Amino acid sequence: MNDSIEPPRDEPRRRRSALLDQAGLDPRQERGFNIIAGAVIAFFVLGWGVAIGNAAATGERIDLRDLTRSPLGVDASYLLSQAVEELATFRGESGELRLIILDPDETVELPTEIEDGVEVAFEPAEGGPISPTPGPGGMWRMLIRAGGETRRIPDLNVVTMVPLPRDGAGRIGDYHVGEWPADPEGGPPEGRGPEYAPPRGMIKVTQENQELYVSKHFQLRDFLTKGQEDVWPKYLILSPLLLDKLELTIQEVEAAGYPVENVGVISGFRHPHYNIHGGDPSGRGALSRHMYGDAADFFIDNTGDFRMDDLTGSGSVGRADLQIIADAAERVEERYPHLIGGIGIYMPTGAHNGMVHVDTRGERARW
């Protein structure tokens, strides 16, 4: 007779259950966990509450992304996304500028709103090593870095101007630009303000970068002075204020019900040599704003034939078509007084089909 007692068949199951119970938290540990979890949640809620309270007290707009990120830290992707938005200040009032233009000894200054931890870097447009500062006389793509991540700013390039020679030769390399009027010390001509001072530098335009879009509707080549077709590189001066005013004017034309798909430029920058000697110089002012890079004679050219379009549908281009553009430029100056300048209508002639002059000289002028 076997006196041994066999264990119940469910004993192994009970042992496994006991092991699982041991892997969990006992009541004391669970209470500790709940206290810690509650403290963390309270910390998050307190941080968000302070942010909302500060915004309410200062009248600042509350960004929902600020409420959903961790108060314990900010990840690199968030920093870079915020930086991209803040860099929109470089795109002007129109939001359409695509080029930052720097004097020979300038560098890009980031908006003060960009958070600590974001760095800017520059990559040569033609390729090459990334640098913390843009080099002289070149075109650069703009990069931002944070937390080991790097992001290229879309449709925003940086150009550093080439210093203008002061040797009296009126040339940069083989390109003839002439001499700007100046007082004996190199300042603006007598009786003129600082906006008439000779430029400090010029933008180098090559056969490779001439098609670069400097804003939504305009390329570098649109502003080149006529003549010297076989000489490269060429050089020009271009004001971001002018680009902004042109794009804002186009926006106003579209708001009035006239779509703009393409534009043409009859005359952008004109260096002093051309302003005096190029073609028929009659009607050109000795101190034309075209010489300072803040004037352009342009037209709407949706048909692509390099002629002003018949916007009114009258069957021919007349003053009414050009007045639509001029009136739009007037509305821009009313909304943005810092863009005040010249607005002039040029009726169709044998040389062109009509155009509107726009500049940002700093004082009102009409013709």
Buried (B, 14 or more C-beta within 10 A) or exposed (E): EEEEEEEEEEEEEEEEEEEEEEEEEEEEEEEEEEEEEEEEEEEEEEBBEEBEEEBEEEEEEEEEEBBEBEBEEBEBEBBBBBBBEBBEEBBBBBEBBBBBBBEBEBEBEBEEEBEEEBBBBBBBBEEEEEEEEBEBBBBBBBBBBBBEEBBEBEEBBBBBBBBBEEEEEBBBEEBBBBBBBBEEEEEBBEEBEEBBBBBEBBBBBBEEBBEBBBBBBBBBBBBBBEBBEEEBBBBBBBBBBBBBBBBBBBBBBEEEEBEBEEBBBBBBBBBBBBBBEBEEEEEBEEBBBBBBBBBBBBBBBEEEEEBBBBBBEEEEBBEEBBBBBBBBBBBBBEEBEEBBBBBBBBEBEEEBBBBBBBBBBBEEBEE
